[in-house]
């Protein structure tokens, strides 16, 4: 599986590729389905801790025909996602 990044969004929000991979590797993360993209691809928001203790929300779009996951959004989790995450893992 190929992973690509919207690097402008990551830079804007101070998120590194390593932090995104930490979220992906965790067993505590959870995902919420999002509306499909304008291209019709499935999308999810994954929420989890990084090793430094940040709770991030990571938006992923799946390009199945290309066997690719595209990270289109990454930032510190907003209130609703943070609350849901802490309720599950607090």
Secondary structure, DSSP 8 states (H G I E B T S, - for coil): -EEEE-HHHHHHHT--HHHHHHHHH-SS-EEEEE---TTS--EEEEEEE-TTS-EEEEEEEEEGGGTEEEEEEEEE--HHHHHHHHHHH-
